[in-house]
Amino acid sequence: MTTANQAGPQHQARRRWGEWLIENTVRLAGVSTILIVALIFLFLLKEGIPTFLDIPLRQLFSGRWYPIESLYGILPLLVGSLLVTIGAVIIAVPLGLTVAIYLGEFAPSWLREFLKPLIEILAGIPSIVLGFLGWVVLAPLIQNLGASTGLTAFTGSLILAYMALPTIISISEDALYAVPKEYRDGALAIGATEWQTIWRVVLPAARSGLVIAVMLGVGRAIGETMAVLMVTGNAANIPKLGAGMFFQPVRTMTATIAAEMGEVAQGSLHYSTLFGIGIILFLITFAINSVASRVVGVQGSRRRGGQL
């Protein structure tokens, strides 16, 4: 009895020490992440602030990017990034959510256990490999459809959609799986069909996770570099408006940084402008994450208020 009484306080002391260690490790990881992001932004700001001080905003956001003649208009790069990203979202979001709904609500368990890891493995394929396949296989197919060249914004959108799909499918399926079974049973019990249950109960209940999945997919598309550098034609021109605008060569902001950073002298205006593009990309990504956090926060408030 005495030995047991002595072991009790020792066990509790070890448990408290373990909990303290885990708690502070998690806190240190969180603080370190914030600190690293802040340092990255400060470095971008330090290197890129001359862009906004030395180049008039009217010239900076003009439509001519030609550094040899000291023309640093980033509008073609913004339009190219926007066009490729919008195309990828239009393709990836409906397809990704549809596959997630099938896996989460209709697929038998053996098929779900087979497909889910397979889809997650697809996310590990290097982007340079996908860019090479897009350049060798996909671009000629698109050119055969009537485009003047196969290296277009549409080609980049297809590659980025493929790269975003594993993220969207995996996180969306997890969000659907997290919806309590009681929600489904209650809806079916009052006469709702299976599709009505999914559309009116399951999807609204999983809205937070679905929004996060879509936003992470969008962030994956915006931040991609090598694949779009290889398959979009790398032409710093604003595409002509019309039905064929997706079938014209473009250049994205990330591709511009990758293509030109190794050729510029450190401290030059061209060098600073590339870092200025990095600042703009950072702010765009921050805005997307803020919107996602806002949507998730609103959804959480509604749940706490007793609404789906």
N, C-alpha and C positions, 0 to 999 in steps of 0.2 A: 504493500500500500504506500509506503514511504517513497519507494522508487517511482511509482506511478505519479505521485504528487509532485516529485521533483522533475519528472519528464514533462509534465504538463506545462509549467512555466517556460521550460527550455524550448518546447515545441512552439509555444505562442511567440516567444522572442524571435525564433528563427523565421516564423511566418510573418511577423511584423517587419523584420529586416528584409525579407524577400519582397513583400508588398511595397516597402519604401523604395527598394532598388528598381523595381519595375515601374513604379509611378514616376520616379525621377528620370528614368531612361526615356520613357514616353514623352515627358515634358521637355527633356533636352532635345529629343528628335524634332518635336514641334517647333521649338525656339530656333533650332539650327536651320530648319527649312525656311522659316521666315527670314532669318538673317541672310541666308544664301541668296534668296530671291531679291532681298533689298540690296545686297552687294552687287548682284548682276545688274540691277536697274541703275545703281549709282555709276557703275563702270560704263554702261551704255550712255548714260547722261553726260559723263565726263568727256567721252570720246565723240559723242554725236551732237552736243549742244552747239558747236560752231555752225552746224548746218542751218539752224534756225536763226542764228545771229548774223551770218554772212550772206545768206541767200534770201532775197525777198520772197515772202510767201507766194506772191503771184507767180514768180518764176519757179519756185519749188514745186508748186502744184500745177504747173503747166504741162503741156502734152508732148514735150520734146526731151527725151533722155539721150544725150550724146556727150559723154564726159570729155571726149577729145576736144570739143569746142566749148567746154565749160558750160554745157547745158545740162542741168540736173532737174528736169521736170519729172516728178515721180508719178504723175497721173496715169501714164500707160501701165506702170507696175501695179498701181492700186486696182485699176480696172482689170488687168490680167488676173491678179489674185482673186478678186471678187468673182469674176466670171468662172474661173476654174472651180472655186469653192462652191458657188451656187449650183453649178452642174453636178458636182459630187454629192451635195446634199439632196438635190432632187432625185438622184438615183438611189443613194444609200439609205436615206431615212425610211421611205415607204417599204423598200425591200427588207431592210434590217428589222423593222418593227413587225412586218408580216411573218418573217422567219421566227422571230422571238415568240410571237403569239402561237405559231404552230408548235414550236418546241415546248412551250410552257403549258398549253391548254389541250392540244390534240395528239401530239406524238406519243406513241407508246414508250414506256420507260426504257426499254432496251435500245430503241432508236435514239432517244434523247441522250442516253449515256454514251452512245457512240458518236453522235454528231456534235455535241457540246465541246468535248475535248478537241475534236478535229477542227472545229471553227476557231477555237482559241489558238491552235497550232498555226493556223494561217496568218495570225498576227505577227508571228516570229519571222516571216520571210523578209529578208533584207530589202529595203526600198530600192537599192541599186539593181537588184535582180529583177524586181517588178518593172523598173524603168527600162531595163534592157529588153525584157520580154515585150513591153509595150512598143518599144522602138522597132524591134525586129518583126513581131507578129501582128500587133494591133494596128500600128500606123499604116502598113500596106493595105490592110482590110478597109480602113476608113478612106484611104485614097481611092480605092477601087469603087467606093460608093459614090464618087463624083467630086470629092474635095480636091482642091488644087495641090494639097500636100496632106500627108497623114499626121504630121506633127502639129496638132491643133489644140485649142482649149478643150474640145470634146474628148480628145484622147487623154489629156491630163485629168479630166473629170472622171472618166472611166477608171483610170488607175487609182485615183484618190478614193473613189467610191469603194473599190475593192479593198483598199487599205483601211477604210473606216468601218466596213461592215463587221469584222470580228468584234470590235469594241462595242458597236451599237447592239449587235445581237446578244453578246454575252451579258452585258450589264442590263439590258432590257429584260432578258429571260430571268435573271436573278430578281429583278424588281417584281415581275409577275409572280414568281414563285413565292415571294415574301408576302403576298396578299393572303390573309387568313382564309382557310377553307370555309369558315363559317359564312363569309360574305357570299361565296358561290352557292352554298347550300341554302342560305336564306332567300336569295333571289330565285333559285329554282323552285323553292317551296311555295312561293307566291305566284307561280305560273309563268315566270320568264323563261324564254327559250335560252339555249346555250349561247347563241350569238348575242342576244340581248343582255345576258349576264356579263359576257366579256366586254361589250361596248359600253354599257351603262354602269357597271359595278367594278369589274376588275381593272380596266384601263384607268378610270378616274382614281381608283385607290392606289395604283402604281404610278401615278403621274410624276411624282418627284423623281423616282428612279429613271423613268423614261426620258424626262427632260435632261437629267445628268448624262444619260447615254448619248443623246443627240448632241449635246454640247461638247462632250469629249470627242465624238466623231467629227464635229466641225473643227475643233481644235487640232485634231490629227490632220485634217485636210489643209488647214491654213499653214501649219508649221512644216509641212513636208517640203523637202528641198531637192534631193537628187533625182527623184522620179520625174517631177515636173520639169526639171532642167533638161531632161533627156527627151521628153515626149511632147512638149508644148511648142516647139519651134524656136523658142528663145528670141523672139522678135519684140523689141520694145516699141510696139505700135498700138494705138487704140483701135480695136476692131470696129469695122463699120456696122452700124445698127441695122438689124434686119434678121430674117430667119436664118441666115448663114453665119451669124456672128460667132457661134460656137465652133465653126469649122474654119477658123482663121488662126494663124500662129499668134501667140501671146508670150509675154514674159512676166513671171511673178516676182514679188519682192524677195522671197527667199532665194529664188534662182539667181537673181541679180547679185545678192551678197555672195553666194557661193562662186559665181562665175568671175567676179571682178575683185574680190578681196585680195587675192594673191598677186594681183598685177599693179596695185597702187602703192604709192610711197606713204609710209606712216606719217601722219600729221598733215597731209594734203587735204584740200577741200573735198576731193573725191573720196578719200578715206573717211572723213567725217560724215559725208553724206550717206555712205553705206551704214555707218553706225546710226545715223538719223533714221534710216529705214528700219533698222532694228528696234529703235525706240517706238516707232509707229506700230510695228508688229507686236511689241510687248503690250502697248496700250490696247490694241485690238483684242488680244488674248485676255487681258485683264477685264475688258468690258464684257466679253462673252462669259467669263467665269462669274462676273458680278450679276449678270442677267440670270444665269442658272441658279446662283445662290438666292437671288430674290424670288424666283419662281418657287424654289424648294421651300423657302421661308414662308411664303404665302400659303402654300399647300399645308405646311405644318401647322400654321395658325388655324386654318380651317378644320383640320383634324382635331386640334385641341378644343375647337368650338363645337365639336360634335357633328361636323359635316364631312362628307367624302370629298 
